[in-house]
Amino acid sequence: MAMQVSMPPAVSVFVSTGLSLLSLTLLLLLCVIRKKRRMEGTYRPSAEERKQTGAAGSEKPGLPLPLPKEERLI
């Protein structure tokens, strides 16, 4: 014969409240860590340039600039 163990309602309320608070705390902690990481990063311009050129693929490395108009004397 299997015995059924039941918890009093007060214990289940405390357990569910504790789990809710724990999950809320973890969510808040993750949000703070993500915001801090976003605001306090390292400045690496070469990595950003590589990221931009990598997205361009096999295109030319840069857009050619048009030549300036020829200056003429009056």
N, CA, C and O atoms as CSV, one atom per row, in Angstrom:
chain,resi,resn,atom,element,x,y,z
A,1,MET,N,N,0.825,-1.163,0.000
A,1,MET,CA,C,0.000,0.000,0.000
A,1,MET,C,C,0.887,1.251,0.000
A,1,MET,O,O,1.813,1.355,0.805
A,2,ALA,N,N,0.605,2.197,-0.901
A,2,ALA,CA,C,1.409,3.415,-0.990
A,2,ALA,C,C,0.812,4.496,-0.108
A,2,ALA,O,O,-0.396,4.735,-0.109
A,3,MET,N,N,1.685,5.137,0.639
A,3,MET,CA,C,1.209,6.209,1.502
A,3,MET,C,C,1.305,7.535,0.750
A,3,MET,O,O,2.286,7.804,0.057
A,4,GLN,N,N,0.326,8.309,0.895
A,4,GLN,CA,C,0.306,9.610,0.241
A,4,GLN,C,C,0.693,10.666,1.268
A,4,GLN,O,O,0.078,10.787,2.327
A,5,VAL,N,N,1.761,11.449,0.916
A,5,VAL,CA,C,2.222,12.488,1.834
A,5,VAL,C,C,1.710,13.816,1.312
A,5,VAL,O,O,1.987,14.195,0.174
A,6,SER,N,N,0.981,14.503,2.125
A,6,SER,CA,C,0.483,15.818,1.721
A,6,SER,C,C,1.068,16.875,2.640
A,6,SER,O,O,1.207,16.679,3.847
A,7,MET,N,N,1.403,17.996,2.031
A,7,MET,CA,C,1.959,19.104,2.806
A,7,MET,C,C,0.825,20.023,3.235
A,7,MET,O,O,-0.173,20.148,2.525
A,8,PRO,N,N,0.961,20.644,4.347
A,8,PRO,CA,C,-0.049,21.628,4.750
A,8,PRO,C,C,-0.044,22.803,3.770
A,8,PRO,O,O,0.987,23.108,3.171
A,9,PRO,N,N,-1.168,23.445,3.610
A,9,PRO,CA,C,-1.252,24.560,2.654
A,9,PRO,C,C,-0.276,25.686,2.950
A,9,PRO,O,O,0.183,26.348,2.019
A,10,ALA,N,N,0.051,25.924,4.193
A,10,ALA,CA,C,0.964,27.013,4.550
A,10,ALA,C,C,2.361,26.743,3.994
A,10,ALA,O,O,3.038,27.674,3.557
A,11,VAL,N,N,2.803,25.478,4.003
A,11,VAL,CA,C,4.132,25.140,3.510
A,11,VAL,C,C,4.194,25.340,2.000
A,11,VAL,O,O,5.182,25.866,1.488
A,12,SER,N,N,3.154,24.929,1.284
A,12,SER,CA,C,3.163,25.089,-0.164
A,12,SER,C,C,3.139,26.570,-0.555
A,12,SER,O,O,3.733,26.952,-1.564
A,13,VAL,N,N,2.462,27.395,0.229
A,13,VAL,CA,C,2.444,28.841,-0.035
A,13,VAL,C,C,3.844,29.418,0.155
A,13,VAL,O,O,4.293,30.231,-0.653
A,14,PHE,N,N,4.542,29.002,1.224
A,14,PHE,CA,C,5.890,29.505,1.460
A,14,PHE,C,C,6.845,29.040,0.365
A,14,PHE,O,O,7.705,29.804,-0.073
A,15,VAL,N,N,6.702,27.821,-0.069
A,15,VAL,CA,C,7.580,27.300,-1.123
A,15,VAL,C,C,7.335,28.035,-2.432
A,15,VAL,O,O,8.291,28.434,-3.097
A,16,SER,N,N,6.094,28.219,-2.812
A,16,SER,CA,C,5.806,28.914,-4.068
A,16,SER,C,C,6.238,30.384,-3.997
A,16,SER,O,O,6.729,30.930,-4.986
A,17,THR,N,N,6.061,31.021,-2.845
A,17,THR,CA,C,6.510,32.404,-2.691
A,17,THR,C,C,8.028,32.493,-2.773
A,17,THR,O,O,8.572,33.400,-3.403
A,18,GLY,N,N,8.702,31.553,-2.138
A,18,GLY,CA,C,10.169,31.542,-2.187
A,18,GLY,C,C,10.688,31.326,-3.587
A,18,GLY,O,O,11.638,31.989,-4.002
A,19,LEU,N,N,10.078,30.405,-4.331
A,19,LEU,CA,C,10.510,30.180,-5.713
A,19,LEU,C,C,10.228,31.391,-6.595
A,19,LEU,O,O,11.023,31.709,-7.480
A,20,SER,N,N,9.119,32.063,-6.366
A,20,SER,CA,C,8.798,33.267,-7.131
A,20,SER,C,C,9.816,34.370,-6.859
A,20,SER,O,O,10.288,35.030,-7.785
A,21,LEU,N,N,10.149,34.566,-5.592
A,21,LEU,CA,C,11.133,35.595,-5.247
A,21,LEU,C,C,12.516,35.259,-5.817
A,21,LEU,O,O,13.234,36.144,-6.282
A,22,LEU,N,N,12.873,33.995,-5.776
A,22,LEU,CA,C,14.158,33.575,-6.316
A,22,LEU,C,C,14.230,33.805,-7.820
A,22,LEU,O,O,15.239,34.295,-8.325
A,23,SER,N,N,13.174,33.457,-8.530
A,23,SER,CA,C,13.180,33.666,-9.977
A,23,SER,C,C,13.173,35.153,-10.321
A,23,SER,O,O,13.828,35.562,-11.279
A,24,LEU,N,N,12.455,35.956,-9.570
A,24,LEU,CA,C,12.438,37.404,-9.798
A,24,LEU,C,C,13.815,38.009,-9.540
A,24,LEU,O,O,14.263,38.881,-10.284
A,25,THR,N,N,14.478,37.547,-8.494
A,25,THR,CA,C,15.821,38.034,-8.176
A,25,THR,C,C,16.814,37.659,-9.271
A,25,THR,O,O,17.642,38.482,-9.660
A,26,LEU,N,N,16.742,36.442,-9.766
A,26,LEU,CA,C,17.639,36.028,-10.842
A,26,LEU,C,C,17.395,36.823,-12.120
A,26,LEU,O,O,18.342,37.191,-12.814
A,27,LEU,N,N,16.141,37.084,-12.428
A,27,LEU,CA,C,15.818,37.874,-13.610
A,27,LEU,C,C,16.360,39.296,-13.487
A,27,LEU,O,O,16.926,39.832,-14.440
A,28,LEU,N,N,16.189,39.896,-12.333
A,28,LEU,CA,C,16.708,41.247,-12.099
A,28,LEU,C,C,18.230,41.272,-12.192
A,28,LEU,O,O,18.805,42.198,-12.765
A,29,LEU,N,N,18.874,40.269,-11.637
A,29,LEU,CA,C,20.337,40.186,-11.684
A,29,LEU,C,C,20.835,40.059,-13.119
A,29,LEU,O,O,21.818,40.700,-13.491
A,30,LEU,N,N,20.173,39.247,-13.919
A,30,LEU,CA,C,20.564,39.102,-15.319
A,30,LEU,C,C,20.395,40.414,-16.086
A,30,LEU,O,O,21.235,40.757,-16.918
A,31,CYS,N,N,19.325,41.139,-15.813
A,31,CYS,CA,C,19.114,42.430,-16.487
A,31,CYS,C,C,20.199,43.432,-16.112
A,31,CYS,O,O,20.687,44.160,-16.977
A,32,VAL,N,N,20.583,43.481,-14.849
A,32,VAL,CA,C,21.619,44.413,-14.401
A,32,VAL,C,C,22.964,44.051,-15.021
A,32,VAL,O,O,23.712,44.934,-15.440
A,33,ILE,N,N,23.273,42.762,-15.082
A,33,ILE,CA,C,24.547,42.333,-15.672
A,33,ILE,C,C,24.590,42.682,-17.150
A,33,ILE,O,O,25.612,43.164,-17.639
A,34,ARG,N,N,23.501,42.449,-17.870
A,34,ARG,CA,C,23.478,42.780,-19.302
A,34,ARG,C,C,23.641,44.278,-19.527
A,34,ARG,O,O,24.360,44.692,-20.436
A,35,LYS,N,N,22.978,45.098,-18.706
A,35,LYS,CA,C,23.079,46.553,-18.861
A,35,LYS,C,C,24.490,47.023,-18.560
A,35,LYS,O,O,25.028,47.877,-19.265
A,36,LYS,N,N,25.091,46.469,-17.516
A,36,LYS,CA,C,26.446,46.862,-17.152
A,36,LYS,C,C,27.433,46.471,-18.244
A,36,LYS,O,O,28.335,47.242,-18.573
A,37,ARG,N,N,27.267,45.282,-18.805
A,37,ARG,CA,C,28.157,44.835,-19.867
A,37,ARG,C,C,28.020,45.728,-21.098
A,37,ARG,O,O,29.001,46.004,-21.788
A,38,ARG,N,N,26.795,46.175,-21.363
A,38,ARG,CA,C,26.565,47.036,-22.510
A,38,ARG,C,C,27.206,48.410,-22.311
A,38,ARG,O,O,27.735,48.991,-23.258
A,39,MET,N,N,27.161,48.931,-21.076
A,39,MET,CA,C,27.659,50.278,-20.799
A,39,MET,C,C,29.157,50.317,-20.548
A,39,MET,O,O,29.781,51.349,-20.793
A,40,GLU,N,N,29.755,49.242,-20.073
A,40,GLU,CA,C,31.163,49.257,-19.715
A,40,GLU,C,C,31.955,48.276,-20.572
A,40,GLU,O,O,32.610,47.373,-20.050
A,41,GLY,N,N,31.891,48.457,-21.879
A,41,GLY,CA,C,32.621,47.578,-22.776
A,41,GLY,C,C,34.019,48.114,-23.043
A,41,GLY,O,O,34.406,49.163,-22.529
A,42,THR,N,N,34.760,47.386,-23.843
A,42,THR,CA,C,36.089,47.844,-24.240
A,42,THR,C,C,36.014,48.418,-25.641
A,42,THR,O,O,35.216,47.968,-26.463
A,43,TYR,N,N,36.833,49.396,-25.905
A,43,TYR,CA,C,36.844,50.061,-27.194
A,43,TYR,C,C,37.849,49.374,-28.097
A,43,TYR,O,O,39.056,49.450,-27.865
A,44,ARG,N,N,37.351,48.701,-29.128
A,44,ARG,CA,C,38.222,48.016,-30.076
A,44,ARG,C,C,37.785,48.371,-31.490
A,44,ARG,O,O,36.977,47.654,-32.081
A,45,PRO,N,N,38.298,49.455,-32.039
A,45,PRO,CA,C,37.845,49.858,-33.370
A,45,PRO,C,C,38.235,48.854,-34.450
A,45,PRO,O,O,37.508,48.703,-35.432
A,46,SER,N,N,39.369,48.163,-34.294
A,46,SER,CA,C,39.766,47.209,-35.326
A,46,SER,C,C,38.769,46.055,-35.404
A,46,SER,O,O,38.493,45.554,-36.495
A,47,ALA,N,N,38.237,45.633,-34.284
A,47,ALA,CA,C,37.241,44.558,-34.298
A,47,ALA,C,C,35.964,45.025,-34.991
A,47,ALA,O,O,35.339,44.257,-35.723
A,48,GLU,N,N,35.574,46.272,-34.765
A,48,GLU,CA,C,34.385,46.799,-35.428
A,48,GLU,C,C,34.602,46.890,-36.933
A,48,GLU,O,O,33.693,46.580,-37.702
A,49,GLU,N,N,35.789,47.309,-37.368
A,49,GLU,CA,C,36.067,47.393,-38.799
A,49,GLU,C,C,36.042,46.011,-39.434
A,49,GLU,O,O,35.508,45.841,-40.530
A,50,ARG,N,N,36.615,45.023,-38.758
A,50,ARG,CA,C,36.590,43.658,-39.297
A,50,ARG,C,C,35.171,43.137,-39.391
A,50,ARG,O,O,34.825,42.419,-40.329
A,51,LYS,N,N,34.350,43.499,-38.418
A,51,LYS,CA,C,32.962,43.060,-38.436
A,51,LYS,C,C,32.235,43.670,-39.636
A,51,LYS,O,O,31.437,42.999,-40.290
A,52,GLN,N,N,32.510,44.936,-39.919
A,52,GLN,CA,C,31.847,45.608,-41.036
A,52,GLN,C,C,32.331,45.063,-42.372
A,52,GLN,O,O,31.526,44.855,-43.280
A,53,THR,N,N,33.632,44.830,-42.505
A,53,THR,CA,C,34.142,44.315,-43.778
A,53,THR,C,C,33.766,42.859,-43.967
A,53,THR,O,O,33.617,42.407,-45.102
A,54,GLY,N,N,33.610,42.118,-42.890
A,54,GLY,CA,C,33.196,40.724,-42.995
A,54,GLY,C,C,31.768,40.618,-43.490
A,54,GLY,O,O,31.429,39.664,-44.190
A,55,ALA,N,N,30.930,41.569,-43.143
A,55,ALA,CA,C,29.540,41.555,-43.587
A,55,ALA,C,C,29.442,41.921,-45.059
A,55,ALA,O,O,28.499,41.512,-45.736
A,56,ALA,N,N,30.413,42.696,-45.569
A,56,ALA,CA,C,30.386,43.108,-46.967
A,56,ALA,C,C,30.694,41.941,-47.890
A,56,ALA,O,O,30.273,41.954,-49.046
A,57,GLY,N,N,31.407,40.946,-47.420
A,57,GLY,CA,C,31.703,39.775,-48.241
A,57,GLY,C,C,32.902,39.991,-49.139
A,57,GLY,O,O,33.935,40.506,-48.709
A,58,SER,N,N,32.754,39.591,-50.394
A,58,SER,CA,C,33.887,39.660,-51.322
A,58,SER,C,C,33.882,40.940,-52.147
A,58,SER,O,O,34.527,41.006,-53.194
A,59,GLU,N,N,33.170,41.940,-51.691
A,59,GLU,CA,C,33.157,43.212,-52.404
A,59,GLU,C,C,34.497,43.917,-52.247
A,59,GLU,O,O,35.376,43.471,-51.509
A,60,LYS,N,N,34.626,45.022,-52.957
A,60,LYS,CA,C,35.853,45.810,-52.847
A,60,LYS,C,C,36.007,46.301,-51.413
A,60,LYS,O,O,35.005,46.520,-50.733
A,61,PRO,N,N,37.246,46.478,-50.936
A,61,PRO,CA,C,37.434,46.860,-49.540
A,61,PRO,C,C,36.805,48.196,-49.163
A,61,PRO,O,O,36.408,48.384,-48.013
A,62,GLY,N,N,36.710,49.102,-50.084
A,62,GLY,CA,C,36.120,50.392,-49.758
A,62,GLY,C,C,35.513,51.013,-51.000
A,62,GLY,O,O,35.845,50.617,-52.117
A,63,LEU,N,N,34.637,51.968,-50.822
A,63,LEU,CA,C,34.058,52.636,-51.963
A,63,LEU,C,C,35.070,53.633,-52.512
A,63,LEU,O,O,35.647,54.410,-51.752
A,64,PRO,N,N,35.293,53.619,-53.828
A,64,PRO,CA,C,36.238,54.595,-54.391
A,64,PRO,C,C,35.637,55.997,-54.319
A,64,PRO,O,O,34.468,56.208,-54.644
A,65,LEU,N,N,36.446,56.927,-53.896
A,65,LEU,CA,C,35.995,58.314,-53.810
A,65,LEU,C,C,36.069,58.958,-55.192
A,65,LEU,O,O,37.018,58.712,-55.936
A,66,PRO,N,N,35.087,59.773,-55.540
A,66,PRO,CA,C,35.153,60.445,-56.841
A,66,PRO,C,C,36.273,61.494,-56.828
A,66,PRO,O,O,36.558,62.113,-55.803
A,67,LEU,N,N,36.884,61.669,-57.977
A,67,LEU,CA,C,37.964,62.663,-58.087
A,67,LEU,C,C,37.378,64.057,-57.989
A,67,LEU,O,O,36.269,64.288,-58.470
A,68,PRO,N,N,38.096,64.999,-57.375
A,68,PRO,CA,C,37.590,66.369,-57.306
A,68,PRO,C,C,37.610,67.008,-58.688
A,68,PRO,O,O,38.349,66.585,-59.577
A,69,LYS,N,N,36.777,68.042,-58.851
A,69,LYS,CA,C,36.748,68.753,-60.136
A,69,LYS,C,C,38.082,69.421,-60.374
A,69,LYS,O,O,38.744,69.883,-59.445
A,70,GLU,N,N,38.462,69.461,-61.632
A,70,GLU,CA,C,39.743,70.067,-62.001
A,70,GLU,C,C,39.668,71.585,-61.825
A,70,GLU,O,O,38.711,72.229,-62.255
A,71,GLU,N,N,40.683,72.131,-61.194
A,71,GLU,CA,C,40.704,73.586,-60.989
A,71,GLU,C,C,41.260,74.248,-62.247
A,71,GLU,O,O,42.222,73.774,-62.851
A,72,ARG,N,N,40.640,75.329,-62.612
A,72,ARG,CA,C,41.085,76.041,-63.822
A,72,ARG,C,C,41.380,77.494,-63.472
A,72,ARG,O,O,40.747,78.097,-62.606
A,73,LEU,N,N,42.342,78.012,-64.164
A,73,LEU,CA,C,42.674,79.418,-63.986
A,73,LEU,C,C,41.834,80.257,-64.935
A,73,LEU,O,O,41.469,79.802,-66.019
A,74,ILE,N,N,41.527,81.488,-64.525
A,74,ILE,CA,C,40.711,82.364,-65.373
A,74,ILE,C,C,41.602,83.059,-66.355
A,74,ILE,O,O,41.125,83.848,-67.171
